[in-house]
Every structure is written in C-alpha cells, then in structure tokens.
Amino acid sequence: MAYLLEELAQAVGGELRGEGRLPVDGVATLQAAGARQISFCANPRYRKLLETTRAGAVVLSPSDADKSNYAGARLISDEPYLAFARISRLLNPEPVARAGIDATAVIAASAQIHPDAEIGPQVVIGEHSEIGRGAIIGAGSIIGSHCAVGAETRLHAKVVLYDQSRVGQRCILHSGAVIGADGFGLAKDGEGWLKIPQLGSVQIGDDVEIGANTTVDRGALEDTIIAEGVKLDNQIQIGHGVQIGVHTAIAACTGISGSTHIGDRCTIAGGTGIGGHLEIASDTFVAGLSMVSRSINQPGSYAGIPLTDSTTWRRNMAQLRKLDQLAQRVRTLEKQSGNGKADHE
C-alpha cells in the first residue's frame, strides 16, 4: 500500500511541514529508512539520528520539529509514537480472509461456517461451533464443540480452543495459544490429589490479542473472562476464573492464579507473579518481576517483592545499594573504638 504524505497527515490529524505529495509506501527506523519511507522520533536519545537519516518523512513532536536539523518532510504530532503506529497500520493492513474451506479440514456437520470465512489446511472444527464472517482459521488449529469465533477474528496456525470457548470479533490469537484447558483445580486427598471438574468456560471479548503460547484456563464454576481490548503478550498463564478488565495490557511470562480479578486499563509488566483470589484496582501499573500477594485497592504504580508502591520501592532499593558501604563504616567505627566486639558482649 502507498499513500501521499498529506493523506497520512490527514488520517492521523497531524500537522504537515514539507512536500505533501511525497509518496510513502513503508515504515522503518531512522537508521534504515529510505526516501519513500516514514520514520518517527519519540525518544530524546535518538534525536541525533535525525541529522543523518535518509527517511523521506519523520513523525516528530512539536519540540523536536523545532529543534532538530532534519531536512526532510515533517509530520508533527503531540503523540508521535501513536501517530506512527496508526500510519504503520494504514501501510500494513491486516490480511483479509480468502473465503473457502481447505480440502484437508475436518468440519463437523453441525458446525456453522460463514461463507466469507477462511478455513486453512488440517483445521478441525467440532460440533455446533460457529465461525463468523471474515474469520481466518490458520493451519492445524483445533476448535472444539460449542465454540464461537467472531467476525474478522484471526487464529494463527495451531491455536487450540477447548469446548465451549468463545472469542469475540476482530481478535488475534497467535500460534500455540491454548484457550479453555482445565484449570489447576485440585483437592488434597490424603497423600495425593483429587482433580476437581472444571465446569466453566472462557469468554473473550472483542479486539483482544493473545500472544504465542499463552494459556487461558477455563473456570472451575464461573467463566474465565477476558474483556474487550485486552492485550496479552507471549507465554502468559491465566488461571481458572480470572477476570481481566477492558483495555488491560499484560507483558510476557506473567502468571495469574485462579479467581483473581484485574480491573480496567491496568498495565502488568513482564515476569510478574499474581496470587489467587485477589482484586487489582483499575488503572494500576505493576512493574516487571514483581510479586503481587495481596489485593491492590487503590490505582497507582507498584513494584517489588513484597509488592509496595513504586516510590517506596525505589527509596528502599536506593538504601539497599548503600548497605555494603554502611557495613564497612560500622566495621571501621568498631575498629576505631578499639574494643567494639567486647562492648557488644
């Protein structure tokens, strides 16, 4: 796809400075961009690259546009990264379904497949499942019985939906994602464990993205719910009965134990562990590698092990870095006293 720069400026609501008739057919970094590509600068560390970039146009903040020596066309936006993301989506649209069912697919007689859907090679679709208009089901994906996949949703190769799982419209599920496996529900039985039947399902809202090899367990009694606009990175574990509120984003390798409720618009950074049966308030940020073992009732920024507010955590870490220095001073003072050890006795 190609656009004139003035068309891109109009599409993202940016101010154009320079040649509006410049054709743009791609995006690239400041280092790699060529004359028909557009780049962006949103981080002060990369301002020096504006002097040498060969990009035909660059998306800049108002301050960078005024200060830089960049000689090419400028698209000015108060949020240059967001404007660049929107431009990139225009130039790289999602694939459109090629209607049809591959001859190697195995489709239950009771399944309902919209005529505009694309069903890839070796796909399996179970009884009474529904595939919506324009959906794309990638090669080797398995959809159980009584499932639903919404319009324009894409399942990449080898995604698995267990029975009764439901996925909304315009979702993206990457390869290896498993939706609706049994939750880790066990009761202690003497020296062993008794498996508890997992009777709920998984309900996924519209415009959700789920990364590669991420797993979302079905609920034990109530459904696991992923609300609209949620973004899940790769290799995340969502336990049974978890509820995640709208537009929350969770980075890779996070684990969330069963029955925890996470509010709207939260951001959970990578490698975070979240205990079970907790409540996390909307608009909460949790820093990477944190351990959440208690509910968070107030929105804010939190970090560390054990979890605390970010300001306190940073102060504690600053003091911890001085611990060895403090110990050295104590030893020096004890030596100077000449009898420090005896005094302690």
C-alpha positions as CSV (number, residue, x, y, z in Angstrom):
1,M,0.0,0.0,0.0
2,A,1.2,3.6,-0.7
3,Y,-0.2,6.9,0.4
4,L,0.8,10.5,-0.2
5,L,2.3,12.1,2.9
6,E,-0.6,14.7,3.0
7,E,-3.1,11.8,3.1
8,L,-1.2,10.3,6.1
9,A,-1.2,13.6,7.9
10,Q,-4.9,14.0,7.4
11,A,-5.5,10.4,8.6
12,V,-3.7,10.9,11.9
13,G,-4.6,14.5,12.4
14,G,-1.0,15.7,12.2
15,E,0.5,19.0,11.0
16,L,2.4,18.7,7.8
17,R,5.6,20.6,7.1
18,G,7.2,19.8,3.7
19,E,6.2,18.1,0.5
20,G,2.7,16.8,0.9
21,R,2.8,15.0,-2.5
22,L,5.6,12.7,-1.3
23,P,4.6,9.1,-1.9
24,V,5.1,6.9,1.2
25,D,5.0,3.1,0.9
26,G,6.7,1.8,4.1
27,V,7.9,2.5,7.6
28,A,11.4,2.0,9.0
29,T,13.7,3.1,11.8
30,L,15.6,6.3,11.5
31,Q,18.8,4.3,10.6
32,A,17.2,2.2,7.9
33,A,14.6,4.3,6.3
34,G,14.8,5.3,2.7
35,A,13.3,8.1,0.6
36,R,9.8,6.6,0.3
37,Q,9.6,5.5,3.9
38,I,8.4,7.3,7.0
39,S,10.0,7.0,10.5
40,F,9.5,8.6,13.9
41,C,11.4,10.1,16.8
42,A,9.7,9.9,20.2
43,N,12.8,9.4,22.5
44,P,15.3,12.1,23.1
45,R,18.2,9.6,22.9
46,Y,17.6,9.2,19.1
47,R,17.4,12.9,18.2
48,K,21.0,12.9,16.9
49,L,19.9,10.3,14.2
50,L,17.6,13.0,12.7
51,E,20.8,14.7,11.3
52,T,21.8,11.6,9.3
53,T,18.5,9.7,8.5
54,R,17.6,9.3,4.8
55,A,13.8,8.9,5.6
56,G,11.5,10.8,3.3
57,A,9.5,11.9,6.2
58,V,9.6,11.7,10.0
59,V,6.9,11.9,12.6
60,L,8.0,14.4,15.3
61,S,6.7,16.1,18.4
62,P,6.4,19.9,18.2
63,S,9.5,20.5,20.3
64,D,11.7,18.1,18.2
65,A,10.4,19.5,15.0
66,D,11.5,23.0,16.1
67,K,14.9,21.9,17.4
68,S,16.1,19.3,15.0
69,N,18.3,19.7,11.9
70,Y,16.3,17.1,9.9
71,A,16.0,18.3,6.3
72,G,13.1,16.2,5.1
73,A,9.3,16.5,5.4
74,R,7.9,16.5,9.0
75,L,4.6,15.3,10.3
76,I,4.0,17.0,13.6
77,S,2.0,15.2,16.3
78,D,1.7,15.7,20.1
79,E,1.9,11.8,20.3
80,P,4.4,10.9,17.6
81,Y,4.6,7.2,18.6
82,L,0.8,6.8,18.4
83,A,0.7,8.7,15.1
84,F,3.4,6.4,13.7
85,A,1.5,3.3,14.9
86,R,-1.6,4.5,13.1
87,I,0.4,5.2,9.9
88,S,2.0,1.7,10.1
89,R,-1.4,0.1,10.3
90,L,-2.5,2.0,7.2
91,L,0.5,0.9,5.3
92,N,0.4,-2.7,6.6
93,P,-3.3,-3.7,6.9
94,E,-4.4,-7.0,8.4
95,P,-4.9,-9.7,5.8
96,V,-8.4,-10.2,4.5
97,A,-10.0,-13.7,4.6
98,R,-9.9,-15.6,1.3
99,A,-13.3,-17.3,1.5
100,G,-13.2,-21.1,1.4
101,I,-12.5,-24.3,3.3
102,D,-9.3,-26.3,2.6
103,A,-10.0,-29.8,1.4
104,T,-8.0,-31.3,4.3
105,A,-10.1,-29.5,7.0
106,V,-12.3,-31.7,9.2
107,I,-15.6,-29.9,9.9
108,A,-18.5,-31.3,12.0
109,A,-21.8,-31.4,10.1
110,S,-23.5,-29.3,12.7
111,A,-20.8,-26.5,12.6
112,Q,-21.8,-23.2,11.1
113,I,-19.1,-21.6,8.9
114,H,-19.8,-18.2,7.4
115,P,-19.3,-18.2,3.6
116,D,-16.7,-15.4,3.9
117,A,-14.6,-17.2,6.4
118,E,-11.2,-18.8,5.5
119,I,-10.5,-22.3,7.0
120,G,-6.9,-23.4,6.5
121,P,-5.3,-26.8,6.0
122,Q,-5.9,-29.6,8.6
123,V,-8.2,-27.4,10.7
124,V,-10.6,-29.3,13.0
125,I,-13.9,-27.7,14.0
126,G,-16.2,-29.6,16.4
127,E,-20.0,-30.0,16.7
128,H,-22.2,-26.9,16.9
129,S,-19.3,-24.4,16.7
130,E,-19.7,-21.2,14.8
131,I,-17.1,-19.3,12.7
132,G,-18.1,-15.7,11.9
133,R,-17.9,-13.5,8.8
134,G,-14.3,-12.9,7.5
135,A,-12.7,-15.0,10.2
136,I,-9.4,-16.7,9.4
137,I,-8.6,-20.0,11.0
138,G,-4.9,-20.9,10.5
139,A,-3.5,-24.3,9.5
140,G,-3.7,-27.0,12.1
141,S,-5.9,-25.1,14.5
142,I,-8.4,-27.1,16.6
143,I,-11.7,-25.7,17.6
144,G,-13.8,-27.9,20.0
145,S,-17.5,-28.3,20.2
146,H,-20.0,-25.4,21.0
147,C,-17.3,-22.8,20.4
148,A,-17.7,-19.4,18.7
149,V,-15.2,-17.3,16.8
150,G,-16.4,-13.8,15.9
151,A,-16.3,-11.9,12.7
152,E,-12.8,-10.9,11.3
153,T,-11.0,-12.7,14.1
154,R,-7.8,-14.4,13.1
155,L,-6.4,-17.7,14.7
156,H,-2.8,-18.2,13.5
157,A,-1.6,-21.7,12.9
158,K,-2.0,-24.3,15.7
159,V,-4.3,-22.4,18.1
160,V,-6.5,-24.6,20.3
161,L,-9.9,-23.7,21.6
162,Y,-11.3,-26.3,24.0
163,D,-15.1,-27.0,24.1
164,Q,-17.4,-24.0,24.8
165,S,-14.7,-21.4,24.4
166,R,-16.0,-18.1,22.8
167,V,-13.8,-15.5,21.1
168,G,-15.2,-12.1,20.1
169,Q,-14.8,-10.0,16.9
170,R,-11.5,-8.7,15.4
171,C,-9.4,-10.7,17.8
172,I,-5.9,-12.1,17.1
173,L,-4.7,-15.3,18.6
174,H,-1.1,-16.3,17.9
175,S,0.3,-19.7,17.3
176,G,0.4,-22.1,20.3
177,A,-2.3,-20.2,22.3
178,V,-4.5,-22.6,24.2
179,I,-7.9,-21.4,25.3
180,G,-10.1,-23.3,27.7
181,A,-7.8,-26.0,29.1
182,D,-8.7,-27.3,32.6
183,G,-7.8,-25.0,35.5
184,F,-5.4,-26.3,38.1
185,G,-8.2,-27.3,40.5
186,L,-7.1,-30.0,42.9
187,A,-8.2,-31.0,46.4
188,K,-5.8,-32.7,48.9
189,D,-6.8,-36.3,49.3
190,G,-4.5,-38.0,51.9
191,E,-1.1,-38.1,50.3
192,G,-2.5,-37.5,46.8
193,W,-4.7,-35.1,44.9
194,L,-8.3,-35.3,43.7
195,K,-9.0,-33.4,40.4
196,I,-11.9,-31.0,40.6
197,P,-14.1,-30.9,37.4
198,Q,-13.7,-27.6,35.6
199,L,-17.2,-26.7,34.6
200,G,-16.9,-23.1,33.4
201,S,-15.6,-21.9,30.0
202,V,-13.6,-19.0,28.6
203,Q,-15.3,-15.8,27.3
204,I,-13.1,-13.5,25.2
205,G,-14.3,-10.0,24.2
206,D,-13.9,-8.0,21.0
207,D,-10.5,-6.7,19.8
208,V,-8.4,-8.9,22.1
209,E,-4.9,-10.0,21.2
210,I,-3.4,-13.2,22.8
211,G,0.3,-13.9,22.2
212,A,2.1,-17.1,21.2
213,N,2.0,-20.0,23.7
214,T,-0.2,-18.1,26.1
215,T,-2.7,-20.2,28.0
216,V,-6.1,-19.2,29.4
217,D,-7.8,-21.8,31.6
218,R,-11.5,-22.4,31.8
219,G,-13.2,-21.6,35.1
220,A,-14.0,-24.2,37.8
221,L,-17.6,-23.0,38.3
222,E,-17.6,-19.5,36.8
223,D,-16.2,-18.5,33.4
224,T,-12.8,-17.0,32.9
225,I,-13.4,-13.6,31.3
226,I,-11.1,-11.6,29.1
227,A,-12.8,-8.3,28.4
228,E,-12.7,-6.2,25.2
229,G,-9.5,-4.6,24.1
230,V,-7.2,-6.7,26.4
231,K,-3.7,-7.3,25.1
232,L,-1.8,-10.4,26.3
233,D,1.8,-10.9,25.4
234,N,3.5,-14.3,24.8
235,Q,3.8,-17.1,27.4
236,I,1.3,-15.8,29.9
237,Q,-0.6,-18.1,32.2
238,I,-4.2,-17.1,33.1
239,G,-5.7,-19.3,35.8
240,H,-9.2,-20.5,36.2
241,G,-11.9,-18.0,36.9
242,V,-9.7,-15.0,36.3
243,Q,-11.4,-11.8,35.1
244,I,-9.4,-9.1,33.2
245,G,-11.0,-5.7,32.6
246,V,-11.2,-3.7,29.4
247,H,-8.0,-2.4,27.7
248,T,-5.6,-4.0,30.2
249,A,-2.2,-5.0,28.8
250,I,-0.1,-7.8,30.3
251,A,3.5,-8.4,29.2
252,A,5.3,-11.8,28.7
253,C,5.9,-14.5,31.3
254,T,3.3,-13.2,33.8
255,G,1.4,-15.8,35.8
256,I,-2.1,-15.0,37.3
257,S,-3.5,-17.5,39.8
258,G,-7.2,-18.5,39.8
259,S,-10.1,-16.3,40.7
260,T,-8.2,-13.1,40.7
261,H,-10.0,-10.0,39.2
262,I,-7.9,-7.4,37.4
263,G,-9.5,-4.0,36.7
264,D,-9.8,-1.9,33.6
265,R,-6.8,-0.2,31.9
266,C,-4.2,-1.9,34.0
267,T,-0.6,-2.5,32.8
268,I,1.2,-5.5,34.2
269,A,4.9,-5.7,33.2
270,G,6.8,-8.9,32.3
271,G,7.6,-11.7,34.6
272,T,5.1,-10.6,37.3
273,G,3.5,-13.2,39.6
274,I,0.0,-12.6,40.8
275,G,-1.6,-14.7,43.6
276,G,-5.1,-16.1,43.6
277,H,-8.4,-14.6,44.8
278,L,-7.1,-11.1,44.7
279,E,-8.6,-7.8,43.5
280,I,-6.5,-5.3,41.5
281,A,-8.0,-1.8,41.1
282,S,-8.5,-0.3,37.6
283,D,-5.7,1.9,36.3
284,T,-3.0,0.1,38.2
285,F,0.6,-0.3,37.0
286,V,2.8,-3.2,38.2
287,A,6.5,-3.2,37.4
288,G,8.2,-6.2,36.0
289,L,9.3,-9.1,38.1
290,S,7.0,-8.0,41.0
291,M,5.1,-10.5,43.2
292,V,1.5,-9.5,43.9
293,S,0.4,-11.4,47.0
294,R,-2.3,-9.1,48.3
295,S,-5.1,-7.1,46.7
296,I,-4.4,-3.6,45.3
297,N,-7.3,-1.4,46.3
298,Q,-6.1,1.9,45.0
299,P,-4.9,2.7,41.5
300,G,-1.2,3.7,41.2
301,S,2.2,2.3,40.4
302,Y,3.6,-0.7,42.4
303,A,6.8,-2.7,42.3
304,G,9.0,-5.2,44.1
305,I,9.0,-8.3,46.3
306,P,7.0,-7.9,48.5
307,L,4.9,-5.5,46.5
308,T,4.8,-1.9,47.6
309,D,4.2,1.5,45.9
310,S,6.9,2.4,43.4
311,T,8.1,5.5,45.3
312,T,8.8,3.5,48.5
313,W,10.3,0.6,46.5
314,R,12.8,2.9,44.7
315,R,13.7,4.5,48.0
316,N,14.3,1.1,49.6
317,M,16.4,0.0,46.6
318,A,18.5,3.1,46.9
319,Q,19.2,2.4,50.5
320,L,19.9,-1.3,49.8
321,R,22.6,-0.3,47.4
322,K,24.3,1.5,50.2
323,L,24.1,-1.5,52.6
324,D,27.6,-2.7,52.0
325,Q,29.0,0.8,52.3
326,L,27.2,1.2,55.6
327,A,28.5,-2.2,56.9
328,Q,32.1,-1.1,56.1
329,R,31.6,2.1,58.1
330,V,30.3,0.2,61.1
331,R,33.3,-2.1,61.0
332,T,35.6,0.9,60.7
333,L,34.0,2.5,63.7
334,E,34.3,-0.7,65.7
335,K,38.0,-0.9,65.0
336,Q,38.5,2.8,65.9
337,S,36.7,2.2,69.2
338,G,39.4,-0.4,69.9
339,N,37.1,-2.6,71.8
340,G,33.9,-2.8,69.7
341,K,33.5,-6.5,69.9
342,A,33.8,-6.5,73.6
343,D,31.4,-3.7,74.0
344,H,28.8,-5.7,72.2
345,E,29.4,-8.6,74.5
